[in-house]
């Protein structure tokens, strides 16, 4: 089963700890008068306050959260911490990801001991007054986890960050491998080793031989596939799935603004997508990457007349991260981006556009100067280009954007590539992010779209140009993480900074 980051839920255990003094008396811890000092009054008030607390949870928790059965416990001025209280708070302990607790004076010891017993994060009601800082410090001093926020909005953001952390821990990424599972011939800036990734984030990997994958893209022949002769239960594409590829190709052609690829070659790329998606489901994976040069040099892509470009586009727009050039780092970074935002990401070669003394931009591959003719200020511009945009940049659950379908191979015309007209999105805020190869840093950047290009072109083209606050700082930070910078539409800098903090990473925010 494919379980996307967006399908992951943070299981939150709401607990309200009420306070009822057993007698009428005054002293250094009583701040009321008259009837408000009676046990009867405090019992009524506790009921009202717990209703308000649980109502705030219902009103402010995002879709990232699953609310477990709430608990209401009355505490008293005898200072007891009965075992029954801990049993009630942890009845579904295996499910609990985080405790969301409203407490206060005379109840603090329960929170601390609960954290000590479970080693699960504690988030407090933002309205508990001085206990926010007191409990926060107490938990940190004990090596325990507490997240303090002054507003419910802050708590909601934290929950979205915690969902990303949980999604990374639960993620299985399918890797199509030819030479080396750690990197491809063009992907030297990805993670140093897969073991580092598993140790840092909990992510696991499912390795698939590239040649077996290519064999699967045709119905199983008599005697089995060339790479696995005699095996007749391999997950090859079926005649019914080839019909689905035909239908998908027709659907893409009918919906596109422009198409330059022959129908049979578009079908080939659709077959690749359908086979990869089937394998993701079979292997319980939520992300995919395959090598480009390693595949290209086998000449089998040329023989089969397809590329994986369309596969990446179609998977990304469903919230299933899919990265070109065997960039495992980009795939994981896109998992973070799509999970935190609900937007489909776009990845590509990312370079600063260098402003020259003569008032022009230094020329780079796949960039046309005329595309920035209407951009007044040419300082602090960044380019991101690849042939893998998609139709859901503005929201995975939203309506698809207009698109074009072209081809990758200049001469033979095979390899379907999708196009998005970034020129129509001038003024759109974007957020970029990428993990460092050593799993210790998270790059977070912010910009605004100023131009786009190569909408009607073929090959590995199609790009967006955006303005950042400081190009030199942006470039210096990027040098810690690598070339491909995945981006999403919208401003999610604050959320991503919190993700980095929650993961214990150094955040390079520019």
matplotlib code that plots the C-alpha trace (Angstrom):
import matplotlib.pyplot as plt

x = [0.0, 1.2, 1.0, 1.8, 3.1, -0.2, -1.9, 0.0, -1.6, -0.1, -2.0, -2.7, -3.8, -5.7, -5.5, -7.2, -5.9, -8.4, -7.7, -10.1, -9.1, -10.9, -11.7, -12.4, -9.3, -7.0, -3.2, -0.3, -1.7, -5.4, -6.3, -10.1, -12.7, -16.1, -17.8, -14.9, -12.9, -15.3, -14.7, -18.2, -17.4, -14.0, -15.6, -18.0, -15.2, -13.0, -15.8, -16.2, -12.5, -12.0, -14.9, -13.2, -9.8, -11.3, -13.3, -10.0, -8.5, -11.4, -11.2, -7.5, -6.0, -5.1, -5.9, -2.4, -3.9, -5.9, -7.5, -7.4, -9.9, -9.7, -8.9, -10.2, -8.5, -9.3, -6.3, -6.5, -4.5, -3.3, -0.6, -1.0, 0.0, -2.1, -1.1, -4.6, -4.0, -1.1, -3.0, -5.8, -3.5, -1.7, -4.5, -3.6, 0.1, 1.3, -0.8, 0.1, 2.6, 2.2, 0.4, -1.6, -2.2, -3.8, -2.5, -1.2, -0.3, -0.2, -0.3, 3.2, 4.7, 2.2, 3.3, 7.0, 6.5, 4.3, 7.1, 9.6, 7.5, 6.6, 9.4, 6.8, 6.6, 4.5, 2.7, 0.9, -2.3, -1.0, -3.2, -1.7, 0.2, 3.6, 3.8, 4.6, 8.2, 8.5, 7.5, 9.5, 12.6, 12.0, 11.6, 14.7, 16.8, 15.8, 16.5, 12.8, 10.8, 8.4, 7.2, 5.9, 3.8, 2.0, -0.9, -3.1, -1.8, 1.7, 0.6, -1.1, 2.1, 4.0, 1.6, 2.2, 5.9, 5.5, 3.6, 6.6, 8.8, 6.5, 6.1, 9.9, 10.1, 7.4, 8.5, 9.8, 11.5, 11.8, 15.2, 15.8, 19.5, 22.1, 25.5, 25.3, 22.4, 24.0, 24.4, 24.2, 26.7, 25.2, 24.1, 27.2, 25.5, 22.9, 23.1, 26.5, 25.0, 21.5, 22.4, 22.9, 19.4, 17.8, 19.7, 18.8, 15.1, 14.0, 13.4, 13.9, 14.6, 13.5, 16.0, 14.9, 17.3, 16.9, 17.0, 14.3, 12.2, 12.7, 11.7, 8.5, 7.4, 6.3, 4.0, 5.8, 7.2, 7.1, 9.8, 9.9, 11.9, 15.4, 16.9, 14.8, 14.3, 11.8, 10.1, 6.5, 5.1, 6.9, 4.9, 5.1, 2.7, -0.5, -2.5, -5.2, -2.7, -1.4, -5.0, -5.0, -1.8, -3.5, -6.4, -4.2, -2.2, -5.5, -6.6, -3.3, -3.5, -7.1, -6.3, -3.1, -2.7, 0.0, 1.4, 4.5, 5.1, 3.8, 0.9, 2.8, 5.7, 3.4, 1.9, 5.4, 5.9, 2.4, 3.3, 6.4, 4.2, 1.6, 4.3, 6.2, 3.0, 2.1, 5.6, 5.3, 2.0, 3.5, 6.5, 4.6, 6.6, 5.6, 8.5, 10.6, 13.8, 15.7, 19.0, 19.2, 22.8, 23.0, 19.8, 20.7, 24.0, 22.4, 20.7, 17.5, 15.7, 16.5, 15.4, 12.1, 11.5, 10.7, 12.0, 10.9, 10.2, 6.4, 6.4, 8.0, 5.5, 2.4, 3.5, 4.5, 1.1, -0.5, 1.8, 4.1, 7.6, 9.5, 12.9, 15.1, 18.7, 18.5, 18.5, 17.3, 18.0, 15.6, 12.9, 13.1, 13.1, 10.1, 8.4, 8.9, 7.7, 4.5, 3.6, 4.0, 2.1, -0.3, 1.3, 3.1, 6.8, 9.0, 12.7, 15.5, 19.0, 19.2, 21.7, 22.1, 21.7, 24.9, 24.5, 27.4, 28.9, 27.4, 23.9, 23.2, 22.9, 25.8, 24.5, 23.9, 22.5, 18.8, 18.2, 17.0, 17.8, 14.6, 12.5, 13.6, 13.2, 10.4, 12.2, 13.4, 15.9, 18.2, 19.9, 19.3, 17.7, 17.8, 17.0, 15.5, 15.0, 14.1, 11.5, 9.4, 6.8, 3.3, -0.3, -0.8, 1.8, -1.0, -2.5, -2.6, -6.3, -7.0, -7.9, -5.1, -3.2, -3.0, -0.1, 1.8, 3.2, 6.5, 9.3, 12.7, 14.8, 15.4, 16.0, 13.7, 11.0, 10.4, 10.2, 7.1, 7.8, 5.2, 5.3, 4.0, 4.0, 5.8, 5.4, 1.8, 2.8, 4.8, 4.4, 3.9, 5.8, 7.8, 9.6, 12.6, 14.2, 16.8, 18.5, 22.3, 24.2, 25.3, 21.7, 22.7, 21.3, 18.2, 18.3, 15.2, 14.8, 12.1, 11.6, 9.1, 8.6, 9.6, 9.8, 9.7, 10.7, 10.9, 7.2, 7.1, 10.5, 11.6, 14.3, 15.2, 13.9, 11.2, 12.3, 11.2, 13.2, 12.6, 14.0, 15.6, 16.5, 20.2, 21.7, 25.1, 23.7, 21.3, 24.2, 26.5, 23.8, 23.0, 26.6, 25.9, 23.1, 23.6, 22.3, 18.6, 16.5, 12.9, 10.4, 6.7, 4.3, 3.6, 5.5, 6.3, 9.5, 8.3, 6.9, 10.0, 12.2, 10.1, 10.5, 14.3, 14.2, 12.0, 14.4, 17.4, 18.9, 20.9, 18.5, 20.1, 17.3, 17.8]
y = [0.0, 3.5, 5.6, 9.2, 11.7, 13.4, 10.2, 10.1, 11.4, 12.5, 10.7, 13.3, 12.4, 15.3, 15.4, 18.0, 18.0, 19.8, 21.1, 20.8, 21.8, 19.6, 22.3, 26.0, 27.7, 30.6, 30.8, 31.4, 29.3, 30.4, 33.4, 33.5, 34.5, 33.6, 30.6, 30.4, 28.8, 25.9, 22.4, 22.5, 25.7, 24.4, 21.1, 23.2, 25.4, 22.4, 21.0, 24.3, 24.7, 21.2, 21.7, 24.9, 23.1, 20.2, 22.7, 24.6, 21.4, 20.6, 24.1, 24.4, 21.0, 20.6, 17.6, 16.3, 15.2, 12.3, 13.0, 10.0, 9.6, 12.6, 12.2, 14.3, 13.8, 15.8, 16.5, 17.5, 19.4, 16.2, 16.2, 12.5, 11.1, 7.9, 5.1, 5.1, 8.5, 7.3, 4.2, 6.4, 8.8, 5.9, 3.4, 3.7, 4.4, 2.5, 4.8, 8.1, 10.3, 13.4, 14.4, 17.7, 18.7, 21.5, 21.5, 24.2, 24.7, 21.5, 19.3, 19.9, 16.8, 14.6, 16.1, 15.5, 12.0, 11.2, 12.3, 10.3, 7.1, 7.4, 9.5, 11.0, 14.8, 17.0, 20.0, 22.3, 24.3, 27.8, 29.3, 27.6, 30.7, 30.3, 26.5, 26.9, 27.9, 26.0, 22.6, 23.3, 23.9, 20.9, 18.6, 19.8, 19.5, 15.8, 15.2, 14.9, 16.6, 19.4, 21.9, 25.3, 27.6, 30.9, 30.3, 27.5, 28.5, 27.7, 24.3, 23.6, 24.4, 22.1, 19.3, 19.7, 19.5, 16.4, 14.8, 15.3, 13.7, 10.7, 10.5, 10.3, 7.6, 5.6, 6.2, 3.4, 4.8, 2.6, 2.9, 1.6, 0.7, -0.1, 0.4, 1.6, 2.0, 5.0, 7.2, 7.4, 8.6, 12.1, 12.2, 12.7, 15.3, 13.0, 11.3, 9.9, 6.5, 5.1, 4.0, 7.6, 8.4, 5.5, 6.4, 10.1, 10.0, 6.3, 6.2, 2.8, 1.8, -0.9, -1.7, -2.7, -3.8, -1.3, -4.1, -6.0, -2.8, -2.4, -6.0, -5.4, -2.7, -5.4, -8.3, -11.3, -13.4, -17.1, -18.5, -15.4, -12.1, -12.0, -11.0, -13.6, -16.6, -19.2, -16.9, -16.6, -14.6, -11.3, -8.1, -7.3, -4.9, -6.7, -6.2, -4.5, -2.1, -1.3, -0.4, 1.9, 3.5, 4.1, 5.7, 7.9, 9.0, 10.0, 11.8, 13.8, 14.6, 15.8, 18.0, 19.6, 23.0, 21.7, 18.3, 17.5, 13.9, 11.0, 9.1, 5.7, 7.3, 9.0, 5.6, 4.2, 6.8, 6.2, 2.5, 3.3, 5.4, 2.7, 0.0, 2.1, 3.0, -0.7, -1.5, 1.3, -0.3, -3.8, -2.7, -0.5, 2.6, 6.2, 7.7, 6.7, 7.6, 6.2, 7.1, 9.0, 8.6, 5.1, 4.2, 6.1, 4.4, 1.0, 2.2, 0.4, 3.7, 4.4, 0.9, 1.1, 4.8, 6.2, 8.2, 8.4, 12.2, 11.8, 9.2, 11.8, 14.5, 12.3, 10.8, 14.2, 15.7, 13.0, 13.7, 10.7, 12.2, 11.1, 12.4, 12.4, 11.4, 9.0, 12.0, 10.3, 13.5, 15.4, 12.6, 12.9, 16.7, 16.6, 14.3, 17.0, 19.8, 18.0, 16.8, 20.2, 22.1, 19.9, 21.2, 19.2, 20.0, 20.8, 19.9, 20.9, 22.1, 25.3, 28.1, 31.8, 33.9, 36.0, 39.7, 41.1, 44.6, 45.2, 44.8, 41.4, 37.9, 35.4, 32.8, 29.2, 26.1, 25.9, 29.6, 32.3, 35.9, 37.2, 35.4, 38.0, 41.0, 42.3, 41.9, 45.3, 44.4, 41.6, 41.2, 38.3, 35.9, 32.1, 29.6, 26.1, 24.0, 20.4, 18.5, 17.4, 20.1, 19.0, 20.2, 20.5, 23.1, 25.2, 22.3, 18.5, 18.5, 21.5, 21.7, 20.9, 23.8, 24.1, 22.1, 21.0, 17.7, 17.5, 15.0, 14.5, 13.1, 15.8, 13.5, 10.5, 12.3, 9.9, 10.4, 12.4, 15.6, 17.8, 21.6, 24.3, 27.9, 29.6, 33.0, 33.0, 32.7, 35.9, 37.2, 33.8, 33.1, 29.9, 28.0, 25.7, 23.1, 20.4, 18.1, 18.0, 14.8, 14.2, 14.4, 17.3, 20.4, 21.6, 24.4, 26.6, 29.4, 31.8, 33.7, 35.2, 34.1, 36.7, 34.7, 31.3, 29.7, 26.9, 26.0, 24.9, 23.3, 19.7, 17.8, 18.5, 22.1, 24.1, 26.5, 29.1, 32.2, 33.6, 36.4, 35.8, 38.3, 37.8, 35.7, 35.3, 34.0, 31.7, 30.3, 29.9, 27.9, 25.8, 24.7, 22.8, 20.7, 20.3, 21.1, 20.1, 22.4, 21.2, 24.0, 24.4, 27.3, 29.3, 30.6, 27.7, 28.9, 29.0, 25.5, 24.1, 25.8, 24.0, 20.7, 21.2, 22.1, 19.1, 16.8, 18.3, 19.7, 22.9, 25.1, 27.2, 29.7, 32.4]
z = [0.0, -0.8, 2.4, 1.6, 4.1, 3.8, 5.0, 8.2, 11.4, 14.7, 17.5, 20.2, 23.7, 25.3, 29.1, 31.3, 34.9, 37.1, 40.6, 43.6, 47.1, 49.6, 52.1, 52.5, 53.6, 52.6, 52.4, 50.0, 47.2, 47.3, 45.1, 45.4, 47.9, 49.0, 47.3, 44.9, 47.8, 48.2, 46.7, 45.1, 43.2, 42.0, 40.8, 38.6, 37.3, 36.5, 34.3, 32.5, 32.0, 30.6, 28.2, 27.0, 26.6, 24.6, 22.5, 21.7, 20.6, 18.3, 16.8, 16.2, 15.4, 11.7, 9.5, 10.5, 13.8, 15.1, 18.5, 20.8, 23.7, 26.0, 29.7, 32.6, 36.0, 39.1, 41.3, 44.9, 47.5, 49.2, 46.4, 45.7, 42.3, 42.2, 39.9, 38.6, 37.1, 35.1, 34.0, 32.8, 30.9, 29.1, 28.3, 24.6, 25.1, 22.0, 19.8, 21.5, 19.7, 21.9, 25.0, 24.9, 28.5, 30.5, 34.0, 36.3, 39.9, 42.1, 38.9, 37.5, 39.0, 37.1, 33.8, 34.6, 35.8, 32.7, 30.5, 32.5, 32.2, 28.5, 27.0, 24.7, 24.0, 26.2, 24.7, 27.2, 26.9, 25.9, 28.6, 31.6, 32.7, 34.3, 33.9, 30.2, 31.0, 34.3, 32.9, 29.7, 31.7, 34.0, 31.0, 29.2, 32.4, 32.4, 28.8, 28.0, 25.2, 25.7, 23.1, 24.4, 22.4, 23.3, 20.9, 19.6, 16.1, 17.3, 18.5, 15.2, 13.4, 15.7, 14.9, 11.2, 11.9, 14.0, 11.2, 8.9, 11.5, 11.8, 8.0, 7.6, 10.2, 8.5, 4.9, 2.6, -0.5, -3.6, -5.3, -8.8, -8.8, -11.4, -9.9, -6.3, -3.9, -2.2, -5.3, -9.1, -11.6, -11.6, -7.9, -5.8, -3.6, -2.3, 1.1, 2.0, 3.0, 3.3, 6.9, 7.9, 6.7, 8.6, 11.8, 11.5, 10.4, 10.6, 6.8, 5.1, 1.5, -0.8, -3.5, -7.0, -9.7, -12.6, -15.3, -13.6, -13.5, -17.2, -17.8, -15.9, -18.4, -20.9, -20.4, -19.1, -22.0, -22.3, -20.0, -17.8, -18.0, -19.4, -16.0, -14.1, -16.4, -15.2, -12.7, -13.8, -10.9, -11.5, -11.4, -15.1, -16.7, -17.8, -21.0, -18.9, -17.5, -21.1, -21.9, -18.9, -20.2, -23.6, -21.8, -19.7, -22.7, -24.5, -21.4, -21.2, -24.9, -24.6, -21.6, -22.8, -24.2, -26.6, -27.5, -29.5, -28.7, -30.8, -29.2, -29.1, -27.3, -24.8, -24.1, -23.4, -20.7, -19.3, -19.1, -17.1, -14.7, -14.2, -13.6, -11.1, -9.2, -9.0, -7.7, -5.1, -3.9, -3.9, -1.9, 0.6, -0.6, -0.7, -2.8, -5.8, -7.6, -10.5, -12.1, -15.4, -16.8, -15.4, -17.2, -20.3, -20.8, -20.9, -24.1, -23.0, -22.5, -26.2, -27.2, -25.2, -26.3, -22.9, -19.9, -16.3, -16.5, -16.8, -14.0, -11.7, -12.6, -12.2, -8.9, -7.4, -8.2, -6.1, -3.1, -3.9, -4.0, -7.1, -7.9, -11.1, -11.3, -8.3, -6.0, -2.8, -0.9, -3.2, -2.7, 1.1, 0.9, -1.3, 1.2, 3.8, 1.5, 0.3, 3.8, 5.4, 2.7, 0.7, -2.4, -5.1, -5.3, -8.3, -8.3, -10.7, -11.2, -9.2, -9.9, -9.1, -12.2, -12.0, -12.7, -14.7, -14.9, -18.4, -16.9, -18.3, -16.8, -17.4, -19.7, -18.5, -20.2, -20.8, -20.1, -22.5, -21.7, -23.3, -20.7, -18.1, -20.5, -18.4, -15.0, -14.0, -11.3, -12.3, -8.9, -6.5, -9.1, -8.9, -11.6, -11.2, -14.3, -15.1, -17.2, -14.2, -13.3, -12.6, -12.6, -8.8, -7.7, -6.2, -4.2, -4.5, -3.7, -6.0, -9.7, -12.2, -13.8, -17.6, -19.0, -22.1, -23.1, -25.1, -25.6, -24.2, -27.1, -29.7, -32.7, -32.0, -30.1, -27.3, -23.5, -22.5, -20.4, -18.8, -18.9, -16.6, -17.7, -14.8, -16.5, -15.5, -11.8, -11.5, -8.0, -6.5, -3.3, -3.2, -0.5, -1.2, 1.1, 1.0, 3.5, 3.7, 2.6, 6.2, 7.5, 9.9, 8.2, 6.5, 4.0, 3.9, 1.4, 0.3, -2.9, -5.4, -9.0, -11.5, -14.8, -16.4, -19.7, -22.2, -21.9, -25.5, -25.6, -25.6, -23.7, -20.0, -20.0, -18.4, -15.7, -13.1, -12.1, -8.6, -6.6, -3.2, -0.5, -0.8, -3.6, -2.0, 1.3, -0.6, -2.6, 0.4, 2.2, -0.9, -1.0, 2.2, 0.6, -3.1, -6.6, -6.8, -4.7, -4.5, -4.2, -3.3, -3.8, -0.8, 2.3, 4.6, 6.1, 9.7, 9.4, 7.9, 10.5, 13.1, 11.2, 11.3, 15.0, 15.8, 13.9, 15.7, 12.5, 12.0, 9.9, 7.2, 6.6, 4.0]

ax = plt.figure().add_subplot(projection="3d")
ax.plot(x, y, z, "-o")
ax.set_aspect("equal")
plt.show()
